[in-house]
């Protein structure tokens, strides 16, 4: 069964020009790639773009995949980069940043039954969380990847993953409450004055 | 007070070693800020875990596979296997295609075409694009605000383009708004941006329309099996105007 073939073997075949092998790779990973992109960008349209960009990049760079990391890790890294690129492009596009600069655009949500009110709220709150925190939350809390793999994907130390994870979660919860996005102040101190700096 | 930041996520996740956990517990006993944060973070994790996995919209990776096919063919002397099932109604194509400009852009001249309306939107409903335009390598940008393409219409466009190119007729009935060369150039660059175009691909039509409601550029290319050989295929790429990402693809053997 080709579907049981290891990713690494499929990559080798794909590099040799086997289109079917590449097709299996895409099929196997598109769900995770798309969902990561959807949570990162908050819009179906952007998620599709990022998914395509990620796979096109993967296709072009497949030969440079050396197998030091698991293919899934590599593919996630490519996807995260595609999302960052897209978000950067979007924030630069003048037409899209008209209006209130801080308010993220409401997600143009697909009409899926799963998209409950709560998940829409959570998605919206996710977009209010800084990207660097958002990405570790999506990878760890939504996609259930271990700290170490998140660290490898994002390219940061495991300790940083853990602290970003915590800060991101707190920021998300506060955004959901509609409260101000506050971060823990560098110097210890619970007062709000110390935070709003 | 220093907060055990690195351990707070592990505390919520339940991944701390016993001694680490005891340390955090001791800290929490004296730190209201961290207690509040633990509570918030726990709630956040519960909600994040409940986010549903969303199915990938149909067709999302199709352009990727089209590209993969292309990569392969450029490697394997461009033998296009299995890409010949482009059946479509030619009659419908006639309704869709208002204009067909089959220009042969690589006949050797560098000159830019003169825009019919000085960069404006000079509607020239009865005027065919000048022969200079056809020969110069510049392809006018056809603005079709009411044309909304989808996969089916692309195939029809490929069919009709193949028909015109096959009969080698440079006919045109433009109901187009011919624009300045700069705009057409921008559109062509946008189409070329995602990669996949090779030097053997010759742009013959450039359309500004929408694809499934999204502002798009549609590029119709003539593709040769290799440099110097006559074109044997029509290839159509659709990219988003917003960021030049690939939206769709179609092709037709001549």
Interface residues (C-beta under 8 A of the other chain):
Chain A: X14 X17 X18 X19 X22 X23 X26 X30 X31 X34 X35 X38 X39 X44 X45 X48 X49 X51 X52 X53 X55 X56 X59 X60 X86 X89 X90 X93 X110 X112 X114 X115 X116 X118 X119 X122 X123 X137 X138 X141 X142 X147 X159 X162 X163 X165 X166 X167 X168 X169 X170 X172 X173 X174 X176 X184 X188 X190
Chain B: X1 X2 X3 X5 X6 X7 X8 X9 X10 X12 X15 X32 X33 X37 X40 X41 X43 X44 X45 X47 X48 X49 X50 X51 X52 X53 X54 X55 X56 X57 X60 X61 X63 X64 X65 X67 X68 X69 X71 X72 X75 X76 X194 X195 X214 X240 X242 X243 X245 X246
